[in-house]
Amino acid sequence: MTETTKTGNKNWRPETTLVHGGTMRSPFGETSEAMYLTQGFVYDNAEAAEARFNGEDPGFVYSRYANPTVSMFEDRIKALEGAEAARGTASGMAAVNLALMASVKAGDHVIAAKALFGSCRYICETLLPRFGVESTLVDGTDIEQWKAAVRPNTRALFLESPTNPTLEVIDISAVADIAREAGARLVVDNVFATPLYQSPLKLGADVVVYSATKHIDGQGRCLGGVVLSDEEWITEEVMPFVKHTGPHMSPFNAWVLMKGLETLHVRVARQTDTARKIADHLAGKAKVKRLVYPGRDDHPQAELARRQMRAGSTMLALEVEGGKEAAFRFTNALDIIRISNNLGDAKSLITHPATTTHQSIGEEARAELGITDGILRLSVGLEDPQDLLEDVEKALNAV
Ligand SMILES: *Cc1c(COP(=O)(O)O)cnc(C)c1O
């Protein structure tokens, strides 16, 4: 390597870190980071191989452990997040699973907020108990419920904020205090806020996870995830799990996602701006029963959102009058906004959670989470804001 900005520069602002952080240049001096599509690495002699394996020489050994392109991605997002260490994973779910599995053993207990991405809920509710880890689901916005759920063997607390799909905001600092007191690790899934607009580690969380599939790619191409935390835990608990069970990110995906980081700021800023415009346009319309947007003063936790987030969100939730039928009519009348369960994309995407992403949790769990038959989740993209406003207006007329 001829030049490296592996750790970035502490004085850089986020936009600069997103462009230059983590870059390692080969002797060719390439402008754009190289994609190292290699499974393994060769050694000059047997002694060099021995030194690599016993840790005397800190180079690469095998891409299930680490890979130069994946390392560049990890170092870039690590610098942005202000974390000591990061591991890239094959998907967001691999990151969530890794963060929880590396925190617990049989006999331990986990507390999670109920309003979770479906697969995260499956891990807490179904998978962990199969391995002797009990879990308690609480209403994440009710701090007393977190406190009451703590047991002597509680080792991890898990939440996402804002939540999917109703965009509730959970007080990360308050939950972090409870975790610290309990001697447990607080894991925050920060997908909806993005690393630009919320910094859970600075709010007291121990671990941050992302599905890089969402805003970090932002153009619907690759799956990926990342776990960020302190050096000691990543080295001692996360790294062995990655090495021996194989959820590491592929170098191809790492390359795409690293290039995604370069433009993350401009995309997310624009998408947030447009989301705000659409939210303001829809709020108070006769056919809109409920509109939830974390950047607005009428958000149920507006004060908390202002305190812990630096901006609103690229997402909004709206409930149209007339239940499922009206929601379907609205969705089907859209021309530009596409029907998809993904989010954070350049293309605006709409989801009807009750019949798609949250179908399997059942009616009772949906009611508990405020996921009514009329609620829609809109992920705002990069299209011209006026075109999107005209699209939602047309859809509203169809309701
Ligand atoms: C998408 C998503 C995940 C899972 O990520 P994948 O990359 O699809 O595995 C986890 N949490 C949240 C909040 C998500 O939006």
The ligand as a Gaussian input file, in Angstrom:
#p B3LYP/6-31G(d) Opt

LIG

0 1
 C      -33.749000      -3.935000       6.235000
 C      -33.558000      -3.861000       7.684000
 C      -32.873000      -4.880000       8.368000
 C      -32.346000      -6.101000       7.681000
 O      -31.386000      -5.807000       6.697000
 P      -31.070000      -6.749000       5.441000
 O      -29.922000      -6.088000       4.795000
 O      -32.301000      -6.820000       4.603000
 O      -30.718000      -8.100000       6.005000
 C      -32.722000      -4.737000       9.733000
 N      -33.214000      -3.669000      10.398000
 C      -33.874000      -2.673000       9.774000
 C      -34.408000      -1.522000      10.552000
 C      -34.062000      -2.737000       8.391000
 O      -34.734000      -1.746000       7.772000

